[in-house]
Amino acid sequence: MSLRAVSKHFDDVVAVDSVDLDIGDGEFFALLGPSGCGKTTTLRMIAGLEIPSAGSLKIFGSEVGPLPPNRRPVNTVFQNYALFPHMSVADNVGFGLRMSKTPKADVARRVSEAISLVRMGGMENRRPAQLSGGQQQRVALARALVNRPKVLLLDEPLAALDLKLRQEMQFELKQLQREVGITFVFVTHDQEEALALSDRIGVMDSGRLLQVGTPEEIYDAPVDRFVADFIGRSNFLAGTLEAHDRVCLANGDRVTVPSVADGVVSVGDAVQVSLRPERVMIDRAGAAPEGHASLEGEVATVTFLGNSIVYRVALDWMTIEVETDHRPDLDRHEVGDRVAMWWRDDAIAVVRP
Amino acid sequence: MSGRSIAPTTRWLLRSNSALVIAFLYAPIILLAVYSFSGSRIPGEWGGFTTEWYARLFDDSRIQKTIGVSVRVALVSTVIATVLGTMSALALERFKFRGRRVFDALLYLPIIIPDVTMAVMMLMFFTQAFDLVDLLFGLGLSKGFATIVVSHVAFNIAFVSVVVRARIAGMDATLEQAAADLYANRWQAFRYVTLPLIAPGVLGGALLAITLSLDDVVVTQFVAGPGSTTLPVYVFSLIRKGVTPTINAVSVIMLLASLTLVAGSVALQRAQAVRGRTNSE
């Protein structure tokens, strides 16, 4: 599936701004972003529920942009599941097959296959209102998968479930995707869900697709401040890119950074350095090993979180958050202590401010 | 209120109030029914039990004819008004189009304006329209069955639309999107998803329309032609000649018909509600 310069305007509002995206066959792809970032609109355009204002949308090489939803090889699992309340589970699952005029015998067989695939055997005659949230979710999955779509779209599929059920369904969803082997595209605002489930993630904000990559790439090498901030926590040190692998920080220190990819920022630009709290080492002032960029400051607060301790260290130009393991072999620092902080050169990322 | 003790005076006042309200509402109906079995010609005088008036009613070909007209008008106008009312409700709830707000406001007009105004409007409309048709095609049309049906459709669309809209508003629009996503075209999505879900509203609207059509006197009287009088209009004309117990008998039968329709619609809604409850358990 490929999107080229796809945009969607609602009157004057730009919901999706020139998105380019390729999703491979059999991939589990997450569109991640805060509410209102355009991720759901993008999904709805793939489903055919919105028609793109501009751009091209291809599925397996054929243009589907202006096609109505009933003529696309995709099926959707809606956020509220949208099960037909007046039909039994079996009738819900068989709806798509009946609409596409599948022979009756095939309908019955494929419906029962789909129902057992999502482990809902024995519930065929129940109405949706008689099912729990997790069961409704499974029926919605079966109703979409029974049509053997080329792409399955999921709109915040787990948002309506409570935490425990959500974790269970995450696992099941992943399993299911491996079993059926079709492309899953799902929309979520939950970064952990996206990291845990997907092969690749596309991060969106204000209608723009900021970065696409594997969960590790997105976490370790964000290219945009928004991406680094939205996924996990991060410190942002302002500076200027002096060379493709060197940044001059706002306090005048020079730090070595991993080579910046072309097109993200260029030499001479104002940039920010993203520094994950758990990647920062901390020790007594003056104890920083040679050969590392280091900063010194005074501990402002100490927060104990059980398995870890979060220090907020005040420098004279900013505050840095450091997260360390809570282990007996590590010194504990107290409020007011002078400390040194350092990091490996590859532990940071240069991002667009 | 329950559980809190009420002062005896208050209790007494409340009870008398209820008694009075019920008496006001139902005493005339009971009197009407009782005197329809009275043997005396003079209304209000008991002349022994008889079913003569009912028998006379069923012999009266004039009354039977008007009943026939009433029923046909009610059925035809209800079917047309239900289809058009449901369509306009769908248009207003599901689509955005130019002039939507104006259409919305205009649709409510027949509910608000007085019957007499509606009646005069319809009468003038038909007079002008018939003149125009006569001028253009040389066809001499006259008022009758068709004009009554058109007038009843005109005011019933509004009522059907209001009832159906309430039902559509309570329905999740993503269900229709889900149907489209599952390869249903517009018509199939309506036929298999929207219509079954709004059916109670459509049926409720239809029952309301049939009741209003059967009851209408004012509008019908203006647009009826010779030979096509409905039952209520005929009864009204009989009263001018003096009240006879036959009118009582006719009224009782109309009352029973209305009660049956209302009871039917209530039973239907209750069945729907019960099914909804068992579903959610």
Interface residues (C-beta under 8 A of the other chain):
Chain A: A47 G48 L49 P68 P69 N70 R71 V74 N75 T76 F78 N80 A82 L83 F84 P85 H86 F95 G96 M99 S100 R127 P128 A129 Q130 R143 A144 N147
Chain B: D172 T174 L175 Q177 A178 A179 A180 D181 L182 Y183 A184 N185 Q188 Y192 V193 P196 L197 G276 N279 S280 E281
